[in-house]
């Protein structure tokens, strides 16, 4: 799932640096998504 988000971001912006704000409830998987985006 994180690979899908990572590939989507790479295809949209290339190597451009950007910031993302993630808002959600406790134990909703925000950190998991960030780890998946970072590690691929």
N, CA, C and O of each residue as an XYZ file, in Angstrom:
160
protein
N       0.824     -1.191      0.000
C       0.000      0.000      0.000
C       0.869      1.257      0.000
O       0.582      2.206     -0.730
N       1.911      1.271      0.799
C       2.816      2.413      0.818
C       3.542      2.586     -0.493
O       3.842      3.706     -0.905
N       3.828      1.462     -1.157
C       4.493      1.514     -2.448
C       3.620      2.227     -3.474
O       4.133      2.957     -4.322
N       2.325      2.024     -3.404
C       1.399      2.699     -4.318
C       1.469      4.206     -4.106
O       1.564      4.967     -5.069
N       1.420      4.644     -2.834
C       1.501      6.076     -2.535
C       2.849      6.646     -2.960
O       2.916      7.739     -3.523
N       3.910      5.914     -2.694
C       5.246      6.374     -3.066
C       5.402      6.524     -4.561
O       5.934      7.527     -5.036
N       4.939      5.530     -5.313
C       5.020      5.606     -6.771
C       4.167      6.739     -7.313
O       4.564      7.425     -8.255
N       3.006      6.935     -6.729
C       2.133      8.024     -7.165
C       2.801      9.373     -6.933
O       2.789     10.234     -7.813
N       3.380      9.558     -5.759
C       4.059     10.821     -5.470
C       5.254     11.035     -6.384
O       5.466     12.147     -6.869
N       6.037      9.993     -6.628
C       7.198     10.113     -7.508
C       6.786     10.483     -8.922
O       7.441     11.300     -9.568
N       5.712      9.890     -9.401
C       5.270     10.189    -10.761
C       4.709     11.602    -10.870
O       4.811     12.225    -11.926
N       4.124     12.110     -9.800
C       3.538     13.450     -9.844
C       4.572     14.552     -9.675
O       4.492     15.582    -10.343
N       5.539     14.348     -8.791
C       6.456     15.440     -8.459
C       7.910     15.137     -8.756
O       8.743     16.035     -8.635
N       8.253     13.937     -9.131
C       9.649     13.602     -9.373
C      10.441     13.616     -8.082
O      10.045     12.982     -7.104
N      11.550     14.326     -8.068
C      12.421     14.387     -6.891
C      12.230     15.670     -6.093
O      13.033     15.970     -5.209
N      11.194     16.423     -6.385
C      10.953     17.685     -5.697
C      10.626     17.424     -4.224
O       9.843     16.534     -3.894
N      11.238     18.215     -3.359
C      10.993     18.078     -1.923
C       9.692     18.785     -1.565
O       9.421     19.888     -2.038
N       8.893     18.135     -0.723
C       7.648     18.751     -0.295
C       7.290     18.268      1.097
O       7.873     17.308      1.601
N       6.338     18.930      1.710
C       5.878     18.569      3.045
C       4.448     18.080      2.956
O       3.650     18.575      2.160
N       4.138     17.096      3.789
C       2.799     16.524      3.827
C       2.299     16.584      5.264
O       3.021     16.224      6.194
N       1.077     17.034      5.442
C       0.441     17.055      6.757
C      -0.567     15.924      6.808
O      -1.505     15.876      6.012
N      -0.368     15.008      7.756
C      -1.291     13.884      7.918
C      -2.036     14.059      9.232
O      -1.424     14.175     10.293
N      -3.342     14.076      9.153
C      -4.192     14.259     10.323
C      -5.101     13.051     10.436
O      -5.681     12.610      9.443
N      -5.229     12.514     11.636
C      -6.114     11.369     11.824
C      -6.214     10.980     13.287
O      -5.529     11.533     14.148
N      -7.067     10.034     13.541
C      -7.288      9.543     14.895
C      -6.106      8.713     15.377
O      -5.271      8.283     14.581
N      -6.042      8.491     16.695
C      -5.021      7.621     17.269
C      -5.167      6.221     16.691
O      -6.278      5.748     16.454
N      -4.040      5.567     16.469
C      -3.992      4.185     15.968
C      -4.701      4.030     14.624
O      -5.303      2.993     14.345
N      -4.623      5.086     13.783
C      -5.271      5.023     12.474
C      -4.305      4.613     11.369
O      -4.724      4.419     10.228
N      -3.006      4.476     11.690
C      -2.033      4.026     10.704
C      -1.221      5.137     10.063
O      -0.596      4.908      9.028
N      -1.205      6.325     10.636
C      -0.453      7.441     10.063
C       1.043      7.132     10.019
O       1.684      7.331      8.987
N       1.589      6.661     11.098
C       3.016      6.355     11.159
C       3.368      5.220     10.216
O       4.424      5.248      9.584
N       2.510      4.232     10.112
C       2.746      3.109      9.208
C       2.839      3.593      7.770
O       3.716      3.157      7.025
N       1.948      4.483      7.376
C       1.979      5.018      6.012
C       3.264      5.802      5.777
O       3.864      5.697      4.708
N       3.696      6.594      6.772
C       4.936      7.349      6.622
C       6.135      6.423      6.465
O       6.999      6.675      5.624
N       6.206      5.356      7.258
C       7.301      4.393      7.129
C       7.285      3.729      5.762
O       8.339      3.543      5.154
N       6.107      3.369      5.272
C       6.001      2.729      3.957
C       6.439      3.681      2.849
O       7.092      3.258      1.896
N       6.087      4.963      2.963
C       6.513      5.943      1.964
C       8.026      6.121      1.983
O       8.655      6.240      0.931
N       8.608      6.139      3.173
C      10.044      6.362      3.291
C      10.850      5.157      2.812
O      11.850      5.313      2.111
N      10.418      3.970      3.187
C      11.185      2.768      2.882
C      10.829      2.129      1.543
O      11.607      1.349      0.995
N       9.665      2.458      1.027
C       9.264      1.925     -0.278
C       8.570      0.634     -0.249
O       8.197      0.111     -1.299
